[in-house]
């Protein structure tokens, strides 16, 4: 459905405690349904790198997205073991905003509490704007994605809770609206 709406990528979450957590079978089914039409990202938050690489390989993901407090060494290791790695992190004073700093293909800047739906102050990017292919995430929804794109000028955007009708339940209508509003802004 997301692909039909015009999304460039889909993500499957494998993170214990997340309402979006998928087991291997469900994750593989979601990735297979994309049939190579878009990037397919396995999103992990605390899974050790070797296990995350094995899981991403097993389900056929095209991208491994390390989300959260992975160290630079973790990202470097993942980039050595998996063809495409995206580094996802919150913007903190010590965050390296150089895309590719640790071997990752893309950088995703998220809210301090990923998956919470909380917006963060993108004015912090005024003096620390990433270059290259970086994604804006955190508190985005169909109503605010266009203005967020105009303000932050990211390469792309990422959404999860902002297109849910209930926690962990995606709304087809909100996905279509989000993608349309994002594309209209870019």
PyMOL commands that set and color helices and strands:
alter all, ss='L'
color gray80, all
select helices_A, chain A and resi 2-5+24-34+49-59+72-81+122-125+145-152+161-163+172-185
alter helices_A, ss='H'
color red, helices_A
select strands_A, chain A and resi 9-14+39-44+63-67+85-90+106-110+134-136+156-157+164-166+169-170
alter strands_A, ss='S'
color yellow, strands_A
deselect
rebuild
show_as cartoon
